[in-house]
Amino acid sequence: MDVDRSAPALAASEAEITAEPQTVWDVLTGFESWPSWNPEVKSVALEGAVSEGAVFRWKAGRASITSTLRRVEPPRFIGWTGKTSGIAAVHVWRLDPVEGGTRVSTEESWAGLLVRVLRGSMQRNLQRSLDDGLAHLKAEAELRARSSA
């Protein structure tokens, strides 16, 4: 699974997190807990278990999003597609063990008429969203790692 490399908005972000991949995975895939550590996420409801085909509905900022898990490989890779207000998104996360923790890389693409028309602002919003989300993930995973140590 990969993002849409031809989409009008495409962004990537990467960070090293001082926590084991399983800890990062647990934070990332604890969907319904996202609002407790990511201030941009207002609510999340996952239908079923974290597995391919599962649907989660969530609110981020002003958007209501319906996403479907497309690839789940614990604790190394997760990817989903999502739709909201004329935007078709593809989001992937890769977790690679490194000495002292986990290298997390994430990419997302946005396609659709609205994205093509507002390409520049959509690109900036997407990049900011990935950077901020990854920073919040890092903070929460490192907090959990310290708490369990």
N, C-alpha and C positions, 0 to 999 in steps of 0.2 A: 504494500500500500504506500502511495506517495501522494503528495499534494499535487494540485493542478499547476504545473510549471508554466502553462500558457495563460493563466488567470491574470486579470488586470491588477490585482493586488496580491502580493506574495511577500511574506516576511519570515524571518528566522531569528532565533535567539538561542544562546547557549550559556551555561553556567556550571561551575564546579560546586557541588554541594557536599559539605562535610557531614555526610550521613550515608549509610549503606544503601545500595539500590532497593532493598526490600522496604526500608523505611520511607524512601522517596516514593516508591510505588504505592505504599499504603496511604500516604497523604494524597497523591494524585488520583487514586481510584476510589477514595472515600468520598464519592461525588456529593452526597448529601451533607457532608461537613464543609464543603468549599466556602459557604458564606461565613464560617467561623474564622477563616484565615485569609480570605481574599475579599477585600471590601467592595470590589466591583461586582461580585456575584451576590444577588439578593436571595435566590432560592434555587434548589435543585431537587428534582424527584426522579429517582432511577426506578424503572420498571423491571424488576427481576434482579438477577445476579450480574456481576461484571463479567460479561461474556459476549462473544460476537453475536450481533443481532439485537442486543438489549438497547432499549430506547431510554434516553433521559431528557427531561424537559427542564429548562432553566431560564432564569432571568439574569441578565448582565447589563448593567446600565439601564437603558430604556428598552432594550431588546428582549423579546421572548423567543427562545430558541428551542427547536426540537432536534436532537442529535441521536445518531445511531452508531453504536460501536461496530466497527468493521473489522478490526484486527486487534486481538488481545494476546500478548505473549508475556506473561508475568515472569520476572519483574523487569523486562527489558524493553518492551514496545507496546504502545497502545495508539490506536488511531480511530478517528470517527469522522462522520460527515454530519453536517447540520444545515438547517434552513431557517431563515428569518427575513422578513420584509424584503423579499426579492434578492437576497444574498444566498448563494450556495457556497458553503465552506467545507474545507477538508483540513483536518488538524491531526498532526502526528507528534508523538513524543518518543524519544529514544533515551534510554538510561543505560549508560556504560560504566561498569566498575572501574575505578582508578584508585591509585594509592591514596588512602585517606578519605575515600568517599565515592561520589558518583558524578560523572559528567552527564549533564542533562542537556539535550538539544531538542528544540521544538520548532516546527514549521507549520504555517497555515496559509492557505490560499482562499481568496474570495473571488467568486465569479457572479455575473448577473448584470442586468441593464443598469441598475443603480450604481454598481461598482465601476462600470465603464464610464458612466457620465461623471461621476465624482471621484475619478481615479486617484488624484493626488491626495485629497483629504482622507479617502478610504485607506490608502496605503499608509499614511501617517498614523491613523487610528489603529490599524491592524498591528503595526510595529510597536506602538506604545502599549497596546493590549498584551502582546506577547512578552515584552520586556517587563512590564509590571507584574503580570501573572507569574512569570518565572521568578522574579524577586520575592514575591509572596510565598511561592512554593518553597524556595530556598530557606526563607526565614522559618517557616513552619516545620520543615523536615529537620533542620538543624536544632530547633527547639526540642522536638521529639527525641532526637538522637542524644542530646545532652540530658534530657530528663530520664532516659532509660539507662544511661551510663552509670 
